Amino acid sequence: MPKMPKVKNYTFLFYLIFFVVFLSSMTSAPGANAADTKVGFEKCIECHPKIQQEMAQKGRHEPFKKYQCSSCHNPHASNHEYLARNEIGTLCKNCHKGKKRSFDKKYSHLPFEQGECLKCHSPHSSKNPKLLTARGEQLCFGCHDDKEMFSKKNEHDPARKGNCLTCHSHHTSDYEELVEKNPERICVTCHSVTKKSHFNYPVQSADCMSCHNPHGSNRSKLIKKNLHKPFAGKKCAKCHNPAGSADPLGIKSKGISVCTTCHPLVEEDFKKVNTHVGEGVFCTDCHSPHASDEAHLKKAKEKKICTACHQDTKERLKDKNNKYKHPLVMEGKCTDCHRPHGSDFELLYSTDEISTCIDCHKRHASFTHPVGKNTIDPRTKGEITCSTCHNLMGSPHDFALRFDQKKEMCIQCHKGY
């Protein structure tokens, strides 16, 4: 006959079962009854009294309204801020899937993309719709500079009224700048576009932002600040076919010659060893042919233009772990170091890489670590330069080093240590 287990083993088993049941009740609040969850909530507000004030507001997050704190928070420990059960963005998207895959579009609002839902929404309650932390334009202007966009003599009516969502989506969109509709169609939703007002050219399906600022301008008709000379002189036929032709919006010359005829210095840059010109690349990828609020008729800020193609740089800049970036990179001043059209030096530098760097970093001209033509990187067999050790587009390490400076950086080459 088998021996009966000792009493103390039963005692241990009893406490084990009790602990599991207790832990389950604490961490599965969504499935618990209302009375239990309210008791748990009262336990929370003993240390977090401000939460009770939030509970008094009319607009409450549904789990919060039902006292289900542990649906979002772990009551004991977490690897995430606020004892959240997961990264905030992931936690929110677990419940908020978006209607008809609306979250899976090509372009995303940066806070949404980075999972920073709390930049716009309150997690518990709010006096504003959708748990927003502020109303209308005040929410948008918390990040977007209203003075830059809305201090012009003439303002677009929706922008003047702060109705940002008339044109923009708040989470994702299939179109740049998060516009709600195709840029070629969104304007004609409200505006009637006629040939007469555009020198008899059929621009009804053209991109209106090629000439107009959608927020405001000091020029009439919201025309942008800087004008291309033919556009300013109303000489459309300088570049386009005549208005009455079979293809009026077509270009008169083939390829980049339509631009280089008037810009011969750019053509010389395109003939250099390293060039931006290539198959599928055209001047209007970076420049507006009509008008722009940026210098040199750039279509947008430099950072946006460059990262449209240089996706690796874009990803590094967005990575929250990459705390160290070159100041010029952060400011979007790419052309302070790189030539935009062509260069006889690698990576389109104005001069060789080391000379480009020491133009600003003077003391590194006599840096103790060997660099330059007489040094060889044992890994690549190439010349050691500044970017051998530094990744200026983004790094988690001090001085934008590619590896930790204490030892890891050095042993990449110095294997004997």
Disulfide bonds with the S-S distance in Angstrom:
none
